[in-house]
Amino acid sequence: MSLRFAFCILIISIQTLILSIAATALDASNDLPSKIDEPHQFSNILKTISVRQGWNLEQIRVSNLDVRNARIGSSQRCEFRLRIGKSDLVFKFSDEVDLWRRLKERGEFGSLVNEVSSKTVLNTFKLEGPFELRDFSLITVLIFGLLYAFGENGGVSGHIVANTTHTGLKRLLVGEGITIEVKGAQEVSLFHTSDFGIPFNRSTEINKGSSHFGSFRHSSCMRLLPVHISGSASLVAYRTRNPNTYIESTFLSQDTIELLANKCYSRHLYKRQACPMNILSTRLALLEKLLRGFLGDRIHQNGESGFLKAKITASTLVRFQLEVERAVGDNDTFWGTVAEWRTKPTVERVWFEVVARVEAGGLKPLVVKKVRPFIVADSAAWSNLMFNISFTKFPSILVPPEALTLDVKW
């Protein structure tokens, strides 16, 4: 009976041990860094690290990647290119992330990041006419009674109330007094040419505090301001002053539709803001403030012609930590200067925190910094310390008496 009882206890102990080992292995698997199957995504990051640390690019690689604590966020990146006479100026505004989120799904790091990046779009914004949309690939355009379905290749199928179908629509002309609300766009850009010697709107009245660089209105029916929208988006058109009013439209050609205003406004009755794009108004005001600080009023006094190209793009930023492994050679710049008796490592591993932007070619590093620096510790054998020293001359070492007892509390 006692033998059977002991055997049962042994079986239960073995099962408990197996379950504990399995649970430990499962927890360890969750904490393991992601397997790096796509090293080309980190090529730009490794180049940046090699330049800053003075390392050989061919001797470093990504050994570990902390995916569990990685964060991802969306931002809007603005870029302005300004030409005044023969001078070209480029201004780029840094990415701003409102909220960092975890990568909830499990899988390849590169696949997860690319999947989230493909869904990143700009926040909903408004465009006030007059302007011209061209070369866009939109999904739907709703014009109060008119519904147009747009394809990825630019082809359009428009369904009017009278059940008339039009295909191949590629241009949309928006008159003054009409507002377009854009949702789901990935990039939007505009191009404006003007003489910098006079205000862009060519009117004699200049409001105090207004931006000359953002005054895109014209005093007569001139060529419309071209606006480009990229990505699958939806547009809703309505009158600025009376959104519930029906908008008249006409087809100028098979691929061009025009949204008609009541008349051509010469006194800017509908003008509420300088720039037709509300998401660029504040940045254009900041741009003019910077130029006035450096150039003063010379840009308006010289009367030079030029252009302004503005572009805002939806981008994805990812923040994570990775471990870089470096092979230490005999001619290493750091370890080659240490004493010969010291033990030199063959491999050095350093952790870095990276903030990178997701681009078509991989990850473009924006911020790279060390988080776990490599610590050098000297060690020596006891025989080296006691070399040619007699124990009779070596001072006695006294330790606390409780350390020699059996009741040691560690």
C-alpha positions in Angstrom: 0.0 0.0 0.0 2.8 2.4 0.9 4.6 1.5 -2.4 1.5 2.3 -4.4 1.0 5.6 -2.5 4.6 6.6 -3.2 4.2 5.7 -6.8 1.1 8.0 -7.1 3.0 10.8 -5.4 5.8 10.4 -7.9 3.4 10.5 -10.9 1.7 13.7 -9.6 5.1 15.3 -9.0 6.2 14.5 -12.5 3.0 15.9 -14.0 3.3 19.1 -12.0 6.9 19.5 -13.1 5.9 19.1 -16.8 3.1 21.6 -16.5 5.4 24.2 -14.8 8.1 23.7 -17.4 5.5 24.2 -20.2 4.1 27.3 -18.6 7.6 28.8 -18.2 8.4 28.1 -21.8 5.1 29.7 -22.9 5.8 32.9 -20.9 9.4 33.0 -22.2 8.2 32.7 -25.8 6.0 35.7 -25.3 8.9 37.8 -24.0 11.3 36.7 -26.7 12.1 39.4 -29.3 10.8 39.1 -32.8 12.7 37.1 -35.3 14.3 39.4 -37.8 13.5 38.0 -41.2 13.6 41.3 -43.1 17.0 42.9 -42.3 16.8 45.2 -45.3 14.2 47.3 -43.4 16.9 48.3 -40.9 19.6 49.1 -43.4 19.1 52.9 -43.0 19.1 52.6 -39.2 22.3 50.6 -39.3 23.9 53.2 -41.5 23.0 55.9 -39.1 24.3 54.0 -36.1 27.6 53.1 -37.9 28.3 56.7 -38.8 27.5 58.1 -35.3 29.4 55.3 -33.4 32.3 55.1 -35.9 31.7 51.5 -36.6 32.2 49.4 -39.7 28.8 48.9 -41.4 29.8 45.4 -42.6 30.6 44.2 -39.0 27.2 45.1 -37.4 23.8 43.5 -37.5 20.5 43.6 -35.7 20.5 40.8 -33.1 17.4 41.5 -31.1 14.2 43.5 -31.6 11.8 44.4 -28.8 8.4 44.2 -30.5 6.4 43.8 -27.3 7.1 47.4 -26.2 7.1 48.9 -29.7 4.8 51.9 -30.4 3.3 53.2 -33.6 1.6 56.5 -34.4 0.3 58.6 -37.3 1.4 62.1 -38.2 1.0 64.8 -40.9 4.2 65.9 -42.5 4.3 69.3 -44.2 6.8 70.5 -46.8 7.0 73.9 -48.5 9.1 74.8 -51.5 9.4 78.5 -52.2 11.2 80.2 -55.1 11.8 83.9 -55.0 13.7 85.0 -58.1 16.6 82.6 -58.5 16.6 81.5 -54.9 15.0 78.2 -53.9 14.0 77.7 -50.2 12.7 74.4 -48.8 11.0 74.3 -45.4 10.0 71.0 -43.7 7.9 70.8 -40.5 8.7 68.0 -38.2 6.3 65.1 -37.6 4.0 65.5 -34.7 2.4 62.3 -33.2 -0.7 62.9 -31.1 -0.9 59.3 -29.7 1.4 56.3 -29.6 -0.3 52.9 -29.8 0.8 49.4 -29.3 1.2 46.8 -32.0 -1.7 44.6 -30.9 -1.3 41.8 -33.4 1.4 39.3 -33.3 3.6 38.5 -36.3 6.4 39.9 -38.4 7.5 43.3 -37.3 7.8 44.6 -40.8 4.5 43.2 -41.9 2.7 44.7 -38.9 4.2 48.1 -39.5 3.4 48.1 -43.2 -0.1 47.0 -42.6 -0.7 49.9 -40.2 1.1 52.3 -42.5 -1.1 51.4 -45.5 -4.2 52.6 -43.5 -2.7 55.9 -42.4 -4.6 58.9 -43.9 -4.8 62.6 -43.3 -7.3 64.1 -41.0 -10.5 65.4 -42.6 -9.9 68.8 -44.1 -11.7 71.4 -46.2 -10.9 73.2 -49.4 -12.6 76.4 -50.3 -13.1 77.3 -54.0 -12.0 78.4 -56.4 -9.6 75.6 -57.3 -9.1 72.7 -59.6 -8.7 69.0 -58.6 -6.7 67.0 -61.1 -5.0 63.6 -61.3 -6.9 62.3 -58.3 -8.0 58.7 -57.5 -11.0 59.2 -55.3 -13.6 56.7 -54.1 -16.8 58.8 -53.9 -17.8 62.4 -54.5 -21.2 63.5 -53.0 -22.5 66.8 -54.4 -26.0 67.1 -52.9 -28.0 65.1 -55.3 -25.0 63.9 -57.4 -23.1 60.8 -56.4 -19.8 59.9 -58.2 -17.9 56.7 -57.7 -14.1 57.0 -58.4 -11.7 54.1 -59.0 -8.0 53.7 -58.1 -7.0 54.3 -61.8 -8.7 57.6 -62.0 -11.8 56.3 -63.8 -15.1 57.5 -62.5 -18.7 56.3 -62.8 -21.1 59.2 -62.0 -24.7 58.6 -61.3 -26.9 61.7 -61.6 -30.5 61.9 -60.4 -31.7 61.4 -64.0 -29.8 58.0 -64.0 -27.2 59.3 -66.6 -23.9 57.6 -66.2 -20.5 59.2 -67.0 -17.1 57.5 -66.9 -13.5 58.6 -67.2 -13.9 61.7 -65.0 -10.4 63.1 -64.1 -10.9 66.8 -63.4 -13.1 68.7 -60.9 -13.5 72.4 -61.2 -14.8 74.1 -58.1 -16.0 77.7 -58.2 -15.9 80.3 -55.5 -18.5 80.0 -52.8 -18.2 76.1 -52.8 -16.5 74.1 -50.1 -15.1 70.6 -50.5 -14.7 68.3 -47.5 -12.0 65.6 -48.0 -11.8 62.4 -46.0 -9.3 59.6 -46.3 -6.7 61.3 -48.4 -3.0 60.2 -48.1 -1.4 63.3 -49.7 -2.6 66.7 -50.9 -0.5 69.4 -52.6 -1.0 72.7 -54.3 1.1 74.9 -56.6 0.8 78.7 -56.8 2.7 81.2 -58.9 2.8 84.9 -58.2 4.8 88.1 -58.2 6.1 88.7 -54.7 6.2 92.5 -55.2 2.4 92.8 -54.7 -0.1 90.8 -52.7 -1.0 87.4 -54.1 -4.7 88.3 -54.3 -4.0 91.4 -56.4 -6.5 93.5 -54.5 -5.9 97.0 -53.0 -7.3 96.0 -49.7 -4.9 94.2 -47.3 -6.3 92.9 -44.0 -4.1 93.6 -41.0 -2.4 90.4 -39.9 -3.2 88.4 -43.0 -0.6 86.3 -44.8 0.6 87.4 -48.2 2.0 83.9 -48.9 -1.4 82.4 -48.2 -3.6 84.8 -50.3 -4.5 82.5 -53.1 -7.7 84.4 -54.2 -7.9 86.3 -57.5 -9.8 89.4 -58.3 -11.2 88.1 -61.6 -12.0 84.8 -63.2 -8.5 83.6 -63.8 -6.9 80.2 -64.0 -7.9 78.1 -61.0 -5.5 77.0 -58.4 -4.4 73.4 -59.1 -4.8 71.0 -56.2 -3.6 67.4 -56.3 -5.0 64.6 -54.0 -3.5 61.2 -53.7 -5.0 58.1 -52.2 -8.5 56.7 -52.0 -10.6 59.5 -50.5 -14.2 60.7 -50.4 -15.4 64.2 -51.2 -18.5 66.1 -50.1 -19.3 69.4 -51.8 -21.6 72.1 -50.5 -22.1 75.8 -50.7 -20.1 77.7 -48.1 -22.8 80.2 -47.0 -25.8 77.9 -47.4 -24.8 74.2 -47.2 -28.4 73.0 -47.8 -28.6 74.6 -51.2 -28.3 72.4 -54.3 -25.1 72.9 -56.3 -25.4 73.2 -60.1 -22.9 71.3 -62.2 -22.0 71.0 -65.8 -19.8 68.6 -67.8 -17.3 70.6 -69.8 -16.0 67.4 -71.4 -16.3 63.7 -70.9 -13.7 63.7 -68.1 -14.3 67.2 -66.7 -17.0 68.4 -64.4 -17.5 71.9 -63.1 -19.3 72.9 -59.9 -21.0 76.2 -60.7 -21.2 79.2 -58.4 -23.9 81.9 -58.9 -21.4 84.3 -60.3 -17.8 85.3 -60.4 -17.1 87.1 -57.1 -14.7 90.0 -57.5 -14.9 91.3 -54.0 -14.3 88.0 -52.2 -17.6 87.9 -50.5 -16.9 84.3 -49.4 -13.4 84.9 -48.2 -13.0 83.8 -44.6 -9.4 82.5 -44.7 -6.4 83.2 -46.9 -5.4 79.7 -47.8 -8.0 77.4 -49.5 -6.7 74.5 -47.3 -7.4 74.9 -43.6 -4.8 72.4 -42.6 -2.0 74.6 -44.2 -3.2 78.0 -42.9 -1.3 78.0 -39.6 1.9 76.7 -41.2 1.8 79.2 -44.0 1.5 82.0 -41.4 4.5 80.6 -39.5 6.4 80.4 -42.8 5.8 84.0 -43.7 6.8 85.1 -40.1 10.1 83.2 -40.5 10.8 84.8 -43.9 10.0 88.3 -42.6 12.4 87.7 -39.8 15.3 86.9 -42.2 14.4 89.0 -45.3 12.2 91.7 -44.0 10.1 93.5 -46.6 12.7 92.9 -49.4 10.7 90.1 -50.8 7.8 92.5 -51.5 9.8 95.5 -52.5 11.9 93.9 -55.2 8.9 92.7 -57.1 10.4 89.3 -58.1 8.3 86.5 -59.4 8.3 83.0 -58.0 6.1 80.1 -56.9 5.0 78.3 -53.8 4.5 74.5 -53.7 2.9 73.1 -50.5 2.5 69.4 -49.7 1.1 67.6 -46.7 1.5 63.9 -46.4 0.1 61.3 -44.0 3.0 59.4 -42.5 3.5 56.6 -40.0 6.1 56.7 -37.2 7.3 53.8 -35.2 9.2 53.8 -31.9 11.0 50.7 -30.8 14.3 49.3 -29.3 16.7 47.1 -31.0 20.0 45.4 -30.1 23.0 45.8 -32.4 25.7 43.2 -32.4 29.2 44.2 -33.5 32.1 42.0 -34.3 35.2 43.3 -32.5 38.4 42.9 -34.5 42.1 43.3 -33.7 42.2 46.7 -35.3 39.2 48.1 -33.4 39.5 51.8 -32.6 38.4 51.3 -29.0 39.7 47.9 -27.9 43.0 48.4 -29.8 44.0 51.1 -27.3 43.5 49.0 -24.1 46.3 47.1 -22.4 47.4 43.8 -23.8 46.7 41.9 -20.6 43.0 42.7 -20.6 40.6 40.2 -22.1 39.1 41.6 -25.3 35.6 40.6 -26.3 34.9 39.2 -29.7 31.3 40.6 -29.8 29.9 43.8 -28.5 26.1 44.2 -28.1 24.4 47.6 -27.6 20.7 48.5 -27.3 19.3 51.6 -29.1 16.0 53.4 -29.0 14.8 54.4 -32.5 12.1 56.6 -33.8 11.7 56.0 -37.6 9.3 57.0 -40.3 7.8 54.2 -42.5 8.7 54.7 -46.1 8.6 52.6 -49.3 12.3 51.7 -49.0 12.1 50.7 -45.3 12.5 52.7 -42.1 14.0 56.2 -42.2 15.5 57.0 -38.7 14.6 60.3 -37.2 16.0 59.7 -33.6 18.6 57.2 -32.6 20.0 57.0 -29.1 21.6 54.5 -26.7 19.5 53.2 -23.9 21.7 50.4 -22.6 25.3 51.3 -23.0 28.0 48.7 -23.1 29.7 48.5 -19.7 33.4 47.5 -19.5 34.5 45.6 -16.4 38.0 44.5 -15.6 38.5 41.1 -14.0 41.7 39.4 -12.8 42.5 35.9 -11.5 43.3 35.4 -7.8 46.6 34.0 -8.7 47.6 37.2 -10.5 46.7 39.2 -7.4 48.8 36.9 -5.1 51.7 36.6 -7.4 55.1 36.5 -5.5 53.3 37.3 -2.2 53.8 35.2 0.8 50.7 34.3 2.9 52.7 35.1 6.0 53.0 38.7 4.8 49.5 39.0 3.6 47.2 40.6 6.2 44.5 38.5 7.7 40.9 39.0 6.4 38.2 39.1 9.1 34.6 38.3 8.2 31.5 38.5 10.4 31.1 35.4 12.5 27.6 34.7 11.3 28.9 34.2 7.8 30.7 31.0 8.9 27.7 29.4 10.6 25.2 27.0 9.0 22.3 29.3 9.6 23.1 31.8 6.8 20.3 34.1 5.6 21.0 35.1 2.0 
